[in-house]
């Protein structure tokens, strides 16, 4: 598997933190919440794909 | 042998990435740790598949009952999955949930290995004089 996904998740995390801070400082609290939530959902979907791959690999490997 | 270097490097990279992200967003650091663990497990599984296929060949060569071998493989797979999930749960602070997942895995393994025990009992009953 590729290591890039770790860097991707870290970059998305830092980016959403920065965007959230900027939006909060300009007084748009609700938009900052939405941006943070979007980042979290993107990352969760990436990890979910990994978990699905793991399940299918284990299913084929261990004859489930 | 370079797979061990890869595993060590991925572990260190994951640790550093979690440390960098944790002050900004603690919830993302947990997800990074999960992804790093998944990548390491993928590498191990790809490495292990050659061993499993050679063991499969040996079992076919000796002519043993392959049902038992398949059951054993399933139990090993359940063990790996349960261990991984339980350690993620205890990493995120839900160690009691991890314990419950471990208990669930043990019970599933018990249920799966029950046919072997009944098989043995059937054989013993068949050997006994009527």
N, CA and C atoms of all chains as a GROMACS GRO file, in nm:
protein
  582
    1UNK      N    1   0.085  -0.120   0.000
    1UNK     CA    2   0.000   0.000   0.000
    1UNK      C    3   0.087   0.124   0.000
    2UNK      N    4   0.026   0.233  -0.038
    2UNK     CA    5   0.101   0.358  -0.050
    2UNK      C    6   0.098   0.435   0.081
    3UNK      N    7   0.213   0.499   0.107
    3UNK     CA    8   0.224   0.576   0.231
    3UNK      C    9   0.160   0.714   0.215
    4UNK      N   10   0.129   0.749   0.086
    4UNK     CA   11   0.081   0.886   0.060
    4UNK      C   12  -0.044   0.918   0.140
    5UNK      N   13  -0.123   0.816   0.173
    5UNK     CA   14  -0.251   0.844   0.239
    5UNK      C   15  -0.228   0.906   0.377
    6UNK      N   16  -0.116   0.869   0.442
    6UNK     CA   17  -0.086   0.930   0.573
    6UNK      C   18  -0.060   1.079   0.555
    7UNK      N   19   0.023   1.110   0.454
    7UNK     CA   20   0.053   1.252   0.428
    7UNK      C   21  -0.073   1.326   0.388
    8UNK      N   22  -0.157   1.261   0.306
    8UNK     CA   23  -0.281   1.326   0.263
    8UNK      C   24  -0.368   1.360   0.383
    9UNK      N   25  -0.385   1.263   0.473
    9UNK     CA   26  -0.472   1.287   0.589
    9UNK      C   27  -0.413   1.398   0.676
   10UNK      N   28  -0.280   1.394   0.696
   10UNK     CA   29  -0.217   1.498   0.778
   10UNK      C   30  -0.236   1.635   0.714
   11UNK      N   31  -0.218   1.642   0.580
   11UNK     CA   32  -0.233   1.770   0.511
   11UNK      C   33  -0.376   1.821   0.520
   12UNK      N   34  -0.474   1.730   0.503
   12UNK     CA   35  -0.614   1.773   0.514
   12UNK      C   36  -0.643   1.822   0.655
   13UNK      N   37  -0.586   1.755   0.755
   13UNK     CA   38  -0.608   1.797   0.892
   13UNK      C   39  -0.554   1.936   0.919
   14UNK      N   40  -0.429   1.962   0.876
   14UNK     CA   41  -0.369   2.094   0.898
   14UNK      C   42  -0.448   2.199   0.822
   15UNK      N   43  -0.487   2.165   0.696
   15UNK     CA   44  -0.559   2.261   0.612
   15UNK      C   45  -0.693   2.298   0.674
   16UNK      N   46  -0.767   2.196   0.720
   16UNK     CA   47  -0.898   2.228   0.781
   16UNK      C   48  -0.880   2.307   0.910
   17UNK      N   49  -0.772   2.279   0.984
   17UNK     CA   50  -0.748   2.357   1.106
   17UNK      C   51  -0.726   2.503   1.072
   18UNK      N   52  -0.641   2.528   0.968
   18UNK     CA   53  -0.611   2.666   0.929
   18UNK      C   54  -0.738   2.736   0.879
   19UNK      N   55  -0.810   2.668   0.790
   19UNK     CA   56  -0.932   2.728   0.734
   19UNK      C   57  -1.034   2.758   0.843
   20UNK      N   58  -1.046   2.662   0.937
   20UNK     CA   59  -1.139   2.685   1.046
   20UNK      C   60  -1.101   2.804   1.131
   21UNK      N   61  -0.970   2.817   1.157
   21UNK     CA   62  -0.924   2.932   1.237
   21UNK      C   63  -0.954   3.063   1.166
   22UNK      N   64  -0.923   3.067   1.032
   22UNK     CA   65  -0.945   3.192   0.958
   22UNK      C   66  -1.092   3.228   0.957
   23UNK      N   67  -1.176   3.127   0.931
   23UNK     CA   68  -1.321   3.155   0.925
   23UNK      C   69  -1.374   3.198   1.060
   24UNK      N   70  -1.316   3.138   1.167
   24UNK     CA   71  -1.364   3.175   1.300
   24UNK      C   72  -1.322   3.318   1.333
   25UNK      N   73  -1.202   3.356   1.287
   25UNK     CA   74  -1.154   3.491   1.319
   25UNK      C   75  -1.230   3.598   1.242
   26UNK      N   76  -1.278   3.560   1.122
   26UNK     CA   77  -1.357   3.659   1.047
   26UNK      C   78  -1.504   3.657   1.091
   27UNK      N   79  -1.536   3.578   1.190
   27UNK     CA   80  -1.670   3.585   1.248
   27UNK      C   81  -1.771   3.492   1.184
   28UNK      N   82  -1.723   3.398   1.097
   28UNK     CA   83  -1.818   3.305   1.034
   28UNK      C   84  -1.807   3.170   1.104
   29UNK      N   85  -1.864   3.164   1.220
   29UNK     CA   86  -1.848   3.044   1.302
   29UNK      C   87  -1.915   2.923   1.238
   30UNK      N   88  -2.036   2.943   1.182
   30UNK     CA   89  -2.109   2.828   1.131
   30UNK      C   90  -2.041   2.771   1.006
   31UNK      N   91  -1.986   2.861   0.921
   31UNK     CA   92  -1.915   2.811   0.802
   31UNK      C   93  -1.789   2.736   0.843
   32UNK      N   94  -1.724   2.782   0.947
   32UNK     CA   95  -1.603   2.712   0.993
   32UNK      C   96  -1.638   2.572   1.044
   33UNK      N   97  -1.753   2.561   1.111
   33UNK     CA   98  -1.797   2.428   1.156
   33UNK      C   99  -1.821   2.336   1.038
   34UNK      N  100  -1.886   2.391   0.934
   34UNK     CA  101  -1.916   2.310   0.815
   34UNK      C  102  -1.786   2.267   0.746
   35UNK      N  103  -1.688   2.359   0.738
   35UNK     CA  104  -1.561   2.326   0.673
   35UNK      C  105  -1.489   2.216   0.749
   36UNK      N  106  -1.488   2.227   0.883
   36UNK     CA  107  -1.422   2.124   0.965
   36UNK      C  108  -1.490   1.988   0.945
   37UNK      N  109  -1.624   1.992   0.944
   37UNK     CA  110  -1.700   1.867   0.925
   37UNK      C  111  -1.668   1.805   0.789
   38UNK      N  112  -1.659   1.891   0.685
   38UNK     CA  113  -1.629   1.839   0.551
   38UNK      C  114  -1.493   1.771   0.548
   39UNK      N  115  -1.393   1.834   0.612
   39UNK     CA  116  -1.260   1.773   0.616
   39UNK      C  117  -1.263   1.639   0.685
   40UNK      N  118  -1.335   1.635   0.798
   40UNK     CA  119  -1.343   1.509   0.873
   40UNK      C  120  -1.408   1.400   0.790
   41UNK      N  121  -1.515   1.437   0.716
   41UNK     CA  122  -1.586   1.336   0.636
   41UNK      C  123  -1.497   1.284   0.523
   42UNK      N  124  -1.423   1.377   0.458
   42UNK     CA  125  -1.332   1.334   0.351
   42UNK      C  126  -1.232   1.232   0.404
   43UNK      N  127  -1.172   1.264   0.520
   43UNK     CA  128  -1.071   1.175   0.576
   43UNK      C  129  -1.132   1.040   0.615
   44UNK      N  130  -1.254   1.047   0.674
   44UNK     CA  131  -1.317   0.921   0.715
   44UNK      C  132  -1.348   0.834   0.595
   45UNK      N  133  -1.388   0.895   0.482
   45UNK     CA  134  -1.416   0.815   0.362
   45UNK      C  135  -1.288   0.750   0.311
   46UNK      N  136  -1.175   0.824   0.315
   46UNK     CA  137  -1.048   0.765   0.271
   46UNK      C  138  -1.013   0.643   0.356
   47UNK      N  139  -1.028   0.659   0.489
   47UNK     CA  140  -0.992   0.546   0.577
   47UNK      C  141  -1.092   0.431   0.559
   48UNK      N  142  -1.218   0.465   0.532
   48UNK     CA  143  -1.318   0.359   0.511
   48UNK      C  144  -1.284   0.275   0.388
   49UNK      N  145  -1.234   0.341   0.282
   49UNK     CA  146  -1.190   0.265   0.165
   49UNK      C  147  -1.080   0.166   0.202
   50UNK      N  148  -0.985   0.215   0.285
   50UNK     CA  149  -0.876   0.127   0.329
   50UNK      C  150  -0.930   0.007   0.406
   51UNK      N  151  -1.027   0.034   0.497
   51UNK     CA  152  -1.080  -0.074   0.579
   51UNK      C  153  -1.155  -0.175   0.491
   52UNK      N  154  -1.230  -0.123   0.391
   52UNK     CA  155  -1.299  -0.214   0.299
   52UNK      C  156  -1.201  -0.302   0.222
   53UNK      N  157  -1.088  -0.242   0.178
   53UNK     CA  158  -0.985  -0.320   0.110
   53UNK      C  159  -0.932  -0.429   0.202
   54UNK      N  160  -0.910  -0.391   0.329
   54UNK     CA  161  -0.857  -0.488   0.425
   54UNK      C  162  -0.952  -0.605   0.442
   55UNK      N  163  -1.083  -0.574   0.454
   55UNK     CA  164  -1.180  -0.681   0.473
   55UNK      C  165  -1.184  -0.773   0.352
   56UNK      N  166  -1.182  -0.715   0.230
   56UNK     CA  167  -1.190  -0.802   0.113
   56UNK      C  168  -1.063  -0.886   0.099
   57UNK      N  169  -0.946  -0.826   0.133
   57UNK     CA  170  -0.823  -0.903   0.124
   57UNK      C  171  -0.824  -1.020   0.221
   58UNK      N  172  -0.870  -0.992   0.345
   58UNK     CA  173  -0.870  -1.099   0.445
   58UNK      C  174  -0.972  -1.206   0.405
   59UNK      N  175  -1.085  -1.163   0.346
   59UNK     CA  176  -1.185  -1.260   0.303
   59UNK      C  177  -1.127  -1.355   0.199
   60UNK      N  178  -1.053  -1.300   0.102
   60UNK     CA  179  -0.998  -1.389  -0.001
   60UNK      C  180  -0.882  -1.471   0.052
   61UNK      N  181  -0.803  -1.412   0.143
   61UNK     CA  182  -0.681  -1.481   0.187
   61UNK      C  183  -0.713  -1.595   0.283
   62UNK      N  184  -0.807  -1.570   0.375
   62UNK     CA  185  -0.835  -1.670   0.477
   62UNK      C  186  -0.959  -1.754   0.445
   63UNK      N  187  -1.002  -1.752   0.318
   63UNK     CA  188  -1.110  -1.841   0.272
   63UNK      C  189  -1.242  -1.823   0.346
   64UNK      N  190  -1.282  -1.698   0.370
   64UNK     CA  191  -1.409  -1.679   0.442
   64UNK      C  192  -1.528  -1.712   0.353
   65UNK      N  193   1.399  -0.899   0.260
   65UNK     CA  194   1.407  -0.850   0.397
   65UNK      C  195   1.380  -0.700   0.406
   66UNK      N  196   1.366  -0.633   0.294
   66UNK     CA  197   1.352  -0.485   0.304
   66UNK      C  198   1.214  -0.447   0.352
   67UNK      N  199   1.126  -0.549   0.370
   67UNK     CA  200   0.991  -0.515   0.419
   67UNK      C  201   0.998  -0.464   0.562
   68UNK      N  202   1.095  -0.512   0.640
   68UNK     CA  203   1.104  -0.466   0.779
   68UNK      C  204   1.145  -0.319   0.783
   69UNK      N  205   1.233  -0.280   0.688
   69UNK     CA  206   1.270  -0.138   0.682
   69UNK      C  207   1.149  -0.054   0.647
   70UNK      N  208   1.067  -0.105   0.552
   70UNK     CA  209   0.947  -0.031   0.513
   70UNK      C  210   0.852  -0.016   0.631
   71UNK      N  211   0.834  -0.126   0.707
   71UNK     CA  212   0.741  -0.121   0.821
   71UNK      C  213   0.790  -0.021   0.925
   72UNK      N  214   0.921  -0.024   0.954
   72UNK     CA  215   0.975   0.069   1.052
   72UNK      C  216   0.957   0.213   1.004
   73UNK      N  217   0.985   0.236   0.874
   73UNK     CA  218   0.974   0.372   0.821
   73UNK      C  219   0.830   0.420   0.827
   74UNK      N  220   0.733   0.333   0.792
   74UNK     CA  221   0.593   0.374   0.796
   74UNK      C  222   0.550   0.404   0.939
   75UNK      N  223   0.598   0.322   1.033
   75UNK     CA  224   0.564   0.348   1.174
   75UNK      C  225   0.616   0.483   1.220
   76UNK      N  226   0.742   0.512   1.186
   76UNK     CA  227   0.799   0.641   1.230
   76UNK      C  228   0.727   0.758   1.164
   77UNK      N  229   0.697   0.744   1.033
   77UNK     CA  230   0.627   0.853   0.962
   77UNK      C  231   0.490   0.877   1.024
   78UNK      N  232   0.420   0.767   1.056
   78UNK     CA  233   0.288   0.782   1.117
   78UNK      C  234   0.298   0.852   1.252
   79UNK      N  235   0.399   0.812   1.332
   79UNK     CA  236   0.415   0.876   1.463
   79UNK      C  237   0.439   1.025   1.449
   80UNK      N  238   0.530   1.063   1.356
   80UNK     CA  239   0.563   1.205   1.340
   80UNK      C  240   0.441   1.282   1.290
   81UNK      N  241   0.366   1.222   1.193
   81UNK     CA  242   0.248   1.290   1.140
   81UNK      C  243   0.143   1.310   1.249
   82UNK      N  244   0.126   1.209   1.334
   82UNK     CA  245   0.028   1.225   1.444
   82UNK      C  246   0.071   1.335   1.539
   83UNK      N  247   0.204   1.339   1.568
   83UNK     CA  248   0.252   1.442   1.661
   83UNK      C  249   0.233   1.581   1.604
   84UNK      N  250   0.251   1.594   1.469
   84UNK     CA  251   0.237   1.727   1.408
   84UNK      C  252   0.092   1.770   1.411
   85UNK      N  253   0.001   1.677   1.380
   85UNK     CA  254  -0.140   1.717   1.364
   85UNK      C  255  -0.211   1.730   1.499
   86UNK      N  256  -0.164   1.657   1.603
   86UNK     CA  257  -0.239   1.649   1.728
   86UNK      C  258  -0.274   1.785   1.790
   87UNK      N  259  -0.180   1.882   1.798
   87UNK     CA  260  -0.220   2.009   1.860
   87UNK      C  261  -0.329   2.083   1.783
   88UNK      N  262  -0.326   2.072   1.649
   88UNK     CA  263  -0.427   2.143   1.570
   88UNK      C  264  -0.561   2.069   1.575
   89UNK      N  265  -0.559   1.939   1.544
   89UNK     CA  266  -0.684   1.864   1.542
   89UNK      C  267  -0.661   1.725   1.601
   90UNK      N  268  -0.698   1.704   1.726
   90UNK     CA  269  -0.673   1.574   1.789
   90UNK      C  270  -0.749   1.459   1.725
   91UNK      N  271  -0.867   1.487   1.664
   91UNK     CA  272  -0.944   1.377   1.607
   91UNK      C  273  -0.879   1.324   1.479
   92UNK      N  274  -0.809   1.413   1.406
   92UNK     CA  275  -0.742   1.368   1.284
   92UNK      C  276  -0.621   1.280   1.318
   93UNK      N  277  -0.557   1.305   1.432
   93UNK     CA  278  -0.438   1.228   1.465
   93UNK      C  279  -0.475   1.080   1.485
   94UNK      N  280  -0.593   1.056   1.543
   94UNK     CA  281  -0.637   0.917   1.562
   94UNK      C  282  -0.658   0.850   1.427
   95UNK      N  283  -0.718   0.926   1.331
   95UNK     CA  284  -0.745   0.867   1.199
   95UNK      C  285  -0.613   0.838   1.127
   96UNK      N  286  -0.514   0.927   1.145
   96UNK     CA  287  -0.382   0.900   1.084
   96UNK      C  288  -0.322   0.772   1.142
   97UNK      N  289  -0.337   0.755   1.274
   97UNK     CA  290  -0.283   0.633   1.336
   97UNK      C  291  -0.352   0.509   1.280
   98UNK      N  292  -0.485   0.517   1.261
   98UNK     CA  293  -0.558   0.403   1.205
   98UNK      C  294  -0.508   0.372   1.064
   99UNK      N  295  -0.490   0.477   0.981
   99UNK     CA  296  -0.446   0.455   0.843
   99UNK      C  297  -0.306   0.394   0.840
  100UNK      N  298  -0.217   0.443   0.928
  100UNK     CA  299  -0.082   0.386   0.932
  100UNK      C  300  -0.085   0.238   0.969
  101UNK      N  301  -0.167   0.205   1.070
  101UNK     CA  302  -0.179   0.065   1.108
  101UNK      C  303  -0.233  -0.020   0.996
  102UNK      N  304  -0.333   0.033   0.923
  102UNK     CA  305  -0.389  -0.043   0.811
  102UNK      C  306  -0.284  -0.068   0.704
  103UNK      N  307  -0.201   0.034   0.674
  103UNK     CA  308  -0.100   0.015   0.568
  103UNK      C  309   0.001  -0.091   0.609
  104UNK      N  310   0.043  -0.087   0.738
  104UNK     CA  311   0.138  -0.189   0.785
  104UNK      C  312   0.074  -0.328   0.773
  105UNK      N  313  -0.054  -0.339   0.812
  105UNK     CA  314  -0.121  -0.470   0.805
  105UNK      C  315  -0.132  -0.519   0.662
  106UNK      N  316  -0.159  -0.425   0.567
  106UNK     CA  317  -0.165  -0.465   0.426
  106UNK      C  318  -0.032  -0.523   0.380
  107UNK      N  319   0.080  -0.457   0.419
  107UNK     CA  320   0.210  -0.508   0.378
  107UNK      C  321   0.233  -0.647   0.436
  108UNK      N  322   0.197  -0.665   0.564
  108UNK     CA  323   0.217  -0.796   0.627
  108UNK      C  324   0.134  -0.903   0.556
  109UNK      N  325   0.009  -0.867   0.521
  109UNK     CA  326  -0.080  -0.966   0.458
  109UNK      C  327  -0.026  -1.007   0.322
  110UNK      N  328   0.023  -0.908   0.244
  110UNK     CA  329   0.079  -0.943   0.114
  110UNK      C  330   0.201  -1.034   0.129
  111UNK      N  331   0.277  -1.011   0.238
  111UNK     CA  332   0.395  -1.092   0.264
  111UNK      C  333   0.355  -1.233   0.304
  112UNK      N  334   0.242  -1.240   0.382
  112UNK     CA  335   0.199  -1.367   0.439
  112UNK      C  336   0.134  -1.456   0.335
  113UNK      N  337   0.081  -1.397   0.227
  113UNK     CA  338   0.000  -1.478   0.135
  113UNK      C  339   0.084  -1.586   0.068
  114UNK      N  340   0.215  -1.560   0.045
  114UNK     CA  341   0.300  -1.663  -0.016
  114UNK      C  342   0.315  -1.782   0.078
  115UNK      N  343   0.331  -1.752   0.208
  115UNK     CA  344   0.343  -1.860   0.307
  115UNK      C  345   0.215  -1.943   0.308
  116UNK      N  346   0.099  -1.874   0.307
  116UNK     CA  347  -0.027  -1.947   0.314
  116UNK      C  348  -0.047  -2.034   0.192
  117UNK      N  349  -0.008  -1.984   0.073
  117UNK     CA  350  -0.029  -2.066  -0.046
  117UNK      C  351   0.063  -2.188  -0.044
  118UNK      N  352   0.185  -2.173   0.010
  118UNK     CA  353   0.274  -2.290   0.016
  118UNK      C  354   0.222  -2.391   0.118
  119UNK      N  355   0.165  -2.341   0.231
  119UNK     CA  356   0.106  -2.434   0.328
  119UNK      C  357  -0.012  -2.507   0.265
  120UNK      N  358  -0.090  -2.434   0.183
  120UNK     CA  359  -0.202  -2.495   0.112
  120UNK      C  360  -0.153  -2.610   0.023
  121UNK      N  361  -0.042  -2.586  -0.047
  121UNK     CA  362   0.016  -2.690  -0.132
  121UNK      C  363   0.057  -2.811  -0.052
  122UNK      N  364   0.117  -2.788   0.066
  122UNK     CA  365   0.160  -2.900   0.151
  122UNK      C  366   0.040  -2.981   0.196
  123UNK      N  367  -0.068  -2.910   0.235
  123UNK     CA  368  -0.189  -2.980   0.282
  123UNK      C  369  -0.246  -3.066   0.169
  124UNK      N  370  -0.249  -3.011   0.047
  124UNK     CA  371  -0.301  -3.088  -0.067
  124UNK      C  372  -0.212  -3.209  -0.094
  125UNK      N  373  -0.079  -3.190  -0.077
  125UNK     CA  374   0.017  -3.296  -0.105
  125UNK      C  375   0.001  -3.412  -0.008
  126UNK      N  376  -0.024  -3.380   0.121
  126UNK     CA  377  -0.037  -3.485   0.221
  126UNK      C  378  -0.173  -3.550   0.218
  127UNK      N  379  -0.272  -3.487   0.152
  127UNK     CA  380  -0.403  -3.548   0.143
  127UNK      C  381  -0.484  -3.539   0.269
  128UNK      N  382  -0.451  -3.445   0.358
  128UNK     CA  383  -0.530  -3.427   0.480
  128UNK      C  384  -0.663  -3.363   0.446
  129UNK      N  385  -0.756  -3.369   0.543
  129UNK     CA  386  -0.886  -3.307   0.524
  129UNK      C  387  -0.869  -3.154   0.522
  130UNK      N  388  -0.909  -3.093   0.410
  130UNK     CA  389  -0.882  -2.950   0.396
  130UNK      C  390  -0.984  -2.864   0.470
  131UNK      N  391  -1.096  -2.927   0.519
  131UNK     CA  392  -1.194  -2.849   0.594
  131UNK      C  393  -1.134  -2.793   0.722
  132UNK      N  394  -1.056  -2.878   0.790
  132UNK     CA  395  -0.995  -2.835   0.916
  132UNK      C  396  -0.897  -2.722   0.892
  133UNK      N  397  -0.821  -2.732   0.782
  133UNK     CA  398  -0.724  -2.628   0.750
  133UNK      C  399  -0.794  -2.496   0.720
  134UNK      N  400  -0.906  -2.504   0.645
  134UNK     CA  401  -0.981  -2.382   0.615
  134UNK      C  402  -1.034  -2.319   0.743
  135UNK      N  403  -1.084  -2.404   0.834
  135UNK     CA  404  -1.136  -2.353   0.961
  135UNK      C  405  -1.025  -2.284   1.040
  136UNK      N  406  -0.907  -2.346   1.040
  136UNK     CA  407  -0.793  -2.289   1.112
  136UNK      C  408  -0.756  -2.153   1.054
  137UNK      N  409  -0.758  -2.145   0.918
  137UNK     CA  410  -0.726  -2.018   0.854
  137UNK      C  411  -0.826  -1.911   0.894
  138UNK      N  412  -0.956  -1.949   0.895
  138UNK     CA  413  -1.059  -1.852   0.932
  138UNK      C  414  -1.037  -1.803   1.073
  139UNK      N  415  -1.001  -1.895   1.164
  139UNK     CA  416  -0.981  -1.856   1.303
  139UNK      C  417  -0.862  -1.761   1.314
  140UNK      N  418  -0.756  -1.789   1.236
  140UNK     CA  419  -0.640  -1.700   1.240
  140UNK      C  420  -0.678  -1.562   1.189
  141UNK      N  421  -0.758  -1.557   1.080
  141UNK     CA  422  -0.801  -1.428   1.026
  141UNK      C  423  -0.885  -1.351   1.125
  142UNK      N  424  -0.979  -1.420   1.193
  142UNK     CA  425  -1.060  -1.354   1.295
  142UNK      C  426  -0.972  -1.299   1.405
  143UNK      N  427  -0.871  -1.377   1.445
  143UNK     CA  428  -0.781  -1.332   1.550
  143UNK      C  429  -0.710  -1.204   1.512
  144UNK      N  430  -0.656  -1.198   1.388
  144UNK     CA  431  -0.587  -1.076   1.344
  144UNK      C  432  -0.680  -0.957   1.344
  145UNK      N  433  -0.801  -0.975   1.285
  145UNK     CA  434  -0.896  -0.863   1.274
  145UNK      C  435  -0.936  -0.811   1.411
  146UNK      N  436  -0.968  -0.904   1.502
  146UNK     CA  437  -1.015  -0.865   1.634
  146UNK      C  438  -0.905  -0.793   1.711
  147UNK      N  439  -0.783  -0.845   1.700
  147UNK     CA  440  -0.670  -0.782   1.769
  147UNK      C  441  -0.651  -0.640   1.720
  148UNK      N  442  -0.656  -0.623   1.586
  148UNK     CA  443  -0.637  -0.491   1.528
  148UNK      C  444  -0.744  -0.393   1.576
  149UNK      N  445  -0.871  -0.437   1.569
  149UNK     CA  446  -0.980  -0.348   1.608
  149UNK      C  447  -0.975  -0.314   1.756
  150UNK      N  448  -0.944  -0.414   1.839
  150UNK     CA  449  -0.940  -0.389   1.982
  150UNK      C  450  -0.828  -0.293   2.017
  151UNK      N  451  -0.713  -0.304   1.947
  151UNK     CA  452  -0.604  -0.211   1.980
  151UNK      C  453  -0.638  -0.071   1.933
  152UNK      N  454  -0.712  -0.056   1.821
  152UNK     CA  455  -0.756   0.078   1.780
  152UNK      C  456  -0.849   0.136   1.885
  153UNK      N  457  -0.942   0.053   1.934
  153UNK     CA  458  -1.036   0.102   2.036
  153UNK      C  459  -0.962   0.147   2.160
  154UNK      N  460  -0.861   0.068   2.205
  154UNK     CA  461  -0.793   0.113   2.326
  154UNK      C  462  -0.703   0.232   2.299
  155UNK      N  463  -0.657   0.250   2.174
  155UNK     CA  464  -0.580   0.371   2.140
  155UNK      C  465  -0.666   0.496   2.153
  156UNK      N  466  -0.792   0.485   2.112
  156UNK     CA  467  -0.878   0.604   2.116
  156UNK      C  468  -0.939   0.625   2.254
  157UNK      N  469  -0.898   0.543   2.352
  157UNK     CA  470  -0.944   0.566   2.489
  157UNK      C  471  -1.062   0.483   2.529
  158UNK      N  472  -1.112   0.397   2.438
  158UNK     CA  473  -1.225   0.312   2.472
  158UNK      C  474  -1.176   0.170   2.501
  159UNK      N  475  -1.098   0.156   2.608
  159UNK     CA  476  -1.038   0.024   2.630
  159UNK      C  477  -1.144  -0.078   2.670
  160UNK      N  478  -1.253  -0.032   2.734
  160UNK     CA  479  -1.357  -0.130   2.770
  160UNK      C  480  -1.426  -0.183   2.645
  161UNK      N  481  -1.446  -0.094   2.546
  161UNK     CA  482  -1.504  -0.140   2.418
  161UNK      C  483  -1.412  -0.241   2.350
  162UNK      N  484  -1.279  -0.214   2.357
  162UNK     CA  485  -1.184  -0.308   2.300
  162UNK      C  486  -1.192  -0.444   2.367
  163UNK      N  487  -1.209  -0.443   2.500
  163UNK     CA  488  -1.222  -0.571   2.572
  163UNK      C  489  -1.347  -0.646   2.526
  164UNK      N  490  -1.456  -0.570   2.502
  164UNK     CA  491  -1.579  -0.638   2.459
  164UNK      C  492  -1.561  -0.696   2.319
  165UNK      N  493  -1.489  -0.624   2.232
  165UNK     CA  494  -1.465  -0.677   2.097
  165UNK      C  495  -1.381  -0.804   2.103
  166UNK      N  496  -1.281  -0.803   2.194
  166UNK     CA  497  -1.200  -0.925   2.212
  166UNK      C  498  -1.287  -1.042   2.257
  167UNK      N  499  -1.378  -1.013   2.352
  167UNK     CA  500  -1.468  -1.118   2.400
  167UNK      C  501  -1.555  -1.171   2.287
  168UNK      N  502  -1.606  -1.080   2.204
  168UNK     CA  503  -1.688  -1.122   2.090
  168UNK      C  504  -1.610  -1.210   1.995
  169UNK      N  505  -1.483  -1.174   1.968
  169UNK     CA  506  -1.401  -1.256   1.880
  169UNK      C  507  -1.379  -1.395   1.937
  170UNK      N  508  -1.355  -1.400   2.071
  170UNK     CA  509  -1.333  -1.530   2.133
  170UNK      C  510  -1.458  -1.617   2.120
  171UNK      N  511  -1.576  -1.554   2.139
  171UNK     CA  512  -1.699  -1.634   2.131
  171UNK      C  513  -1.724  -1.681   1.989
  172UNK      N  514  -1.694  -1.594   1.889
  172UNK     CA  515  -1.711  -1.637   1.750
  172UNK      C  516  -1.620  -1.754   1.717
  173UNK      N  517  -1.495  -1.748   1.768
  173UNK     CA  518  -1.401  -1.858   1.744
  173UNK      C  519  -1.452  -1.987   1.810
  174UNK      N  520  -1.509  -1.972   1.932
  174UNK     CA  521  -1.564  -2.090   2.001
  174UNK      C  522  -1.677  -2.152   1.920
  175UNK      N  523  -1.767  -2.065   1.868
  175UNK     CA  524  -1.880  -2.117   1.790
  175UNK      C  525  -1.831  -2.185   1.663
  176UNK      N  526  -1.725  -2.126   1.601
  176UNK     CA  527  -1.676  -2.186   1.477
  176UNK      C  528  -1.606  -2.319   1.501
  177UNK      N  529  -1.542  -2.333   1.619
  177UNK     CA  530  -1.470  -2.458   1.643
  177UNK      C  531  -1.556  -2.564   1.709
  178UNK      N  532  -1.682  -2.532   1.736
  178UNK     CA  533  -1.772  -2.630   1.797
  178UNK      C  534  -1.795  -2.754   1.710
  179UNK      N  535  -1.809  -2.741   1.575
  179UNK     CA  536  -1.826  -2.862   1.493
  179UNK      C  537  -1.712  -2.962   1.507
  180UNK      N  538  -1.589  -2.913   1.532
  180UNK     CA  539  -1.477  -3.006   1.549
  180UNK      C  540  -1.498  -3.091   1.673
  181UNK      N  541  -1.543  -3.023   1.782
  181UNK     CA  542  -1.563  -3.097   1.907
  181UNK      C  543  -1.674  -3.202   1.890
  182UNK      N  544  -1.783  -3.163   1.823
  182UNK     CA  545  -1.891  -3.261   1.803
  182UNK      C  546  -1.844  -3.374   1.712
  183UNK      N  547  -1.756  -3.344   1.617
  183UNK     CA  548  -1.698  -3.448   1.530
  183UNK      C  549  -1.623  -3.550   1.613
  184UNK      N  550  -1.538  -3.496   1.705
  184UNK     CA  551  -1.457  -3.586   1.790
  184UNK      C  552  -1.549  -3.673   1.874
  185UNK      N  553  -1.656  -3.611   1.929
  185UNK     CA  554  -1.748  -3.688   2.011
  185UNK      C  555  -1.816  -3.797   1.929
  186UNK      N  556  -1.854  -3.764   1.804
  186UNK     CA  557  -1.916  -3.864   1.717
  186UNK      C  558  -1.822  -3.981   1.693
  187UNK      N  559  -1.692  -3.948   1.667
  187UNK     CA  560  -1.594  -4.055   1.642
  187UNK      C  561  -1.581  -4.145   1.764
  188UNK      N  562  -1.574  -4.080   1.882
  188UNK     CA  563  -1.558  -4.158   2.005
  188UNK      C  564  -1.681  -4.248   2.027
  189UNK      N  565  -1.800  -4.193   2.002
  189UNK     CA  566  -1.922  -4.273   2.020
  189UNK      C  567  -1.926  -4.389   1.921
  190UNK      N  568  -1.869  -4.367   1.801
  190UNK     CA  569  -1.867  -4.475   1.704
  190UNK      C  570  -1.770  -4.586   1.744
  191UNK      N  571  -1.661  -4.550   1.816
  191UNK     CA  572  -1.563  -4.649   1.857
  191UNK      C  573  -1.613  -4.735   1.972
  192UNK      N  574  -1.701  -4.675   2.055
  192UNK     CA  575  -1.748  -4.748   2.172
  192UNK      C  576  -1.831  -4.868   2.130
  193UNK      N  577  -1.819  -4.980   2.202
  193UNK     CA  578  -1.905  -5.096   2.172
  193UNK      C  579  -2.049  -5.066   2.212
  194UNK      N  580  -2.140  -5.112   2.130
  194UNK     CA  581  -2.281  -5.080   2.156
  194UNK      C  582  -2.331  -5.156   2.279
   0.00000   0.00000   0.00000
